[in-house]
Amino acid sequence: MGEAPDAGTEEAVEEGAEQALRPHAEDAFAAELAALAEQDDRPRPARWLLSPWAVATYLLGGTLPDGTVITPKYVGPRRIVEVAVTTLATDRALLLLGVPGTAKTWVSEHLAAAVSGDSTLLVQGTAGTPEEAIRYGWNYARLLAHGPSRAALVPSPVMRAMADGMTARVEELTRIPADVQDSLITILSEKTLPIPELGEEVQAVRGFNLIATANDRDRGVNDLSSALRRRFNTVVLPLPESADAEVDIVSRRVDQIGRSLDLPTGPDGIDEIRRVVTVFRELRDGVTTDGRTKLKSPSGTLSTAEAISVVTSGLALAAHFGDGVLRPGDVAAGILGAVVRDPAADRVIWQEYLEAVVRERDGWKDFYRACREVSA
């Protein structure tokens, strides 16, 4: 018979959870989820921890009647979140579609955390994802010793979600081979997962649903069959509408990441954040902010997620090798790495942008010199 852990063991476990480099959403925002649950008096679908209204509030942010502030997890059109949440309250699966860096994975994780309290029932899609990752596998030692049995079966995250009425997640669905993708058809249409080796099946209980994400620049890699696509309600996550919205997103995420990495807090770096966002948006859109100069766009996506990465790296440089103030020299190398993916074509595009736009822009001389230095 096992012994109960002593107080020291429990403290070590709690400390380990606090020290997680990247806590799961349900752990990082446990206080907000608890506050929402306590004050949520609206109808909740079966096995949901929160009502659809509360789930949307958790993602979009707001202030509760008792004054508790819910931080925004997604900055974008409210209707998109409402449609996504409503889809999960029906029997249709949800497909989050968008270009890289539009927070598909982030939204998927937070939706699962708010609905089921567990965002870890995850299948990561790759070119090598086997059918067992979506259906089930086998413990081959037990299978050889005792033959097919429930004890020898290894359930996938999707099977576990079906049995427990939880939300499963499938990341990068279009990267999964087409024949493996189609193993979802019966699960999503019949809400059943047959186990022919045992002559049994697992039927989804109320509360089960599935969120998939797909990059719409991957079309042609492994396109979804029409039969599978019909099982999803597709919600397209757009790029931020305005530069101000994108600056807000980058600032929030950089602040969260910086605190998790214990980066020293320095003076406000909003000017450099806005500069990074401006460069990315202009090259992404193929035109300067004032609309006067047409630009060539590089091969990379220059997404909001990449802007967050560039600024976070710049803050680390400023904190550990500078005076703590985010300056052009701290972000220049990161921008170069994000823009120049094709060493030949993208480098030409970047040089043209530096000379035609950055060099002539008021207040950007330090940034121009820093970019020229790292580009040499």
Rosetta blueprint (number, residue, H / E / L):
1 M L
2 G L
3 E L
4 A L
5 P L
6 D L
7 A H
8 G H
9 T H
10 E H
11 E H
12 A H
13 V H
14 E H
15 E H
16 G H
17 A H
18 E H
19 Q L
20 A L
21 L L
22 R L
23 P L
24 H L
25 A H
26 E H
27 D H
28 A H
29 F L
30 A H
31 A H
32 E H
33 L H
34 A H
35 A H
36 L H
37 A H
38 E H
39 Q H
40 D L
41 D L
42 R L
43 P L
44 R L
45 P L
46 A L
47 R L
48 W L
49 L L
50 L L
51 S L
52 P H
53 W H
54 A H
55 V H
56 A H
57 T H
58 Y H
59 L H
60 L H
61 G L
62 G E
63 T E
64 L L
65 P L
66 D L
67 G L
68 T L
69 V E
70 I E
71 T L
72 P L
73 K L
74 Y L
75 V L
76 G L
77 P L
78 R H
79 R H
80 I H
81 V H
82 E H
83 V H
84 A H
85 V H
86 T H
87 T H
88 L H
89 A L
90 T L
91 D L
92 R L
93 A E
94 L E
95 L E
96 L E
97 L E
98 G E
99 V L
100 P L
101 G L
102 T L
103 A L
104 K H
105 T H
106 W H
107 V H
108 S H
109 E H
110 H H
111 L H
112 A H
113 A H
114 A H
115 V H
116 S H
117 G L
118 D L
119 S L
120 T L
121 L L
122 L E
123 V E
124 Q E
125 G L
126 T L
127 A L
128 G L
129 T L
130 P L
131 E H
132 E H
133 A H
134 I L
135 R L
136 Y E
137 G E
138 W E
139 N L
140 Y H
141 A H
142 R H
143 L H
144 L H
145 A H
146 H H
147 G L
148 P L
149 S L
150 R H
151 A H
152 A H
153 L E
154 V E
155 P E
156 S L
157 P H
158 V H
159 M H
160 R H
161 A H
162 M H
163 A H
164 D H
165 G L
166 M L
167 T E
168 A E
169 R E
170 V E
171 E E
172 E L
173 L H
174 T H
175 R H
176 I L
177 P L
178 A H
179 D H
180 V H
181 Q H
182 D L
183 S L
184 L H
185 I H
186 T H
187 I H
188 L H
189 S H
190 E H
191 K L
192 T E
193 L E
194 P E
195 I E
196 P L
197 E L
198 L L
199 G L
200 E E
201 E E
202 V E
203 Q E
204 A L
205 V L
206 R L
207 G L
208 F L
209 N E
210 L E
211 I E
212 A E
213 T E
214 A E
215 N E
216 D L
217 R L
218 D L
219 R L
220 G L
221 V L
222 N L
223 D L
224 L L
225 S L
226 S H
227 A H
228 L H
229 R H
230 R L
231 R L
232 F E
233 N E
234 T E
235 V E
236 V E
237 L L
238 P L
239 L L
240 P L
241 E L
242 S L
243 A H
244 D H
245 A H
246 E H
247 V H
248 D H
249 I H
250 V H
251 S H
252 R H
253 R H
254 V H
255 D H
256 Q H
257 I H
258 G H
259 R H
260 S H
261 L L
262 D L
263 L L
264 P L
265 T L
266 G L
267 P L
268 D L
269 G L
270 I H
271 D H
272 E H
273 I H
274 R H
275 R H
276 V H
277 V H
278 T H
279 V H
280 F H
281 R H
282 E H
283 L H
284 R H
285 D H
286 G L
287 V E
288 T L
289 T L
290 D L
291 G L
292 R L
293 T L
294 K E
295 L L
296 K L
297 S L
298 P L
299 S L
300 G L
301 T L
302 L L
303 S L
304 T H
305 A H
306 E H
307 A H
308 I H
309 S H
310 V H
311 V H
312 T H
313 S H
314 G H
315 L H
316 A H
317 L H
318 A H
319 A H
320 H H
321 F H
322 G L
323 D L
324 G L
325 V L
326 L L
327 R L
328 P H
329 G H
330 D H
331 V H
332 A H
333 A H
334 G H
335 I H
336 L H
337 G H
338 A H
339 V H
340 V L
341 R L
342 D L
343 P L
344 A L
345 A H
346 D H
347 R H
348 V H
349 I H
350 W H
351 Q H
352 E H
353 Y H
354 L H
355 E H
356 A H
357 V H
358 V H
359 R L
360 E L
361 R L
362 D L
363 G L
364 W L
365 K H
366 D H
367 F H
368 Y H
369 R H
370 A H
371 C H
372 R H
373 E H
374 V H
375 S H
376 A L
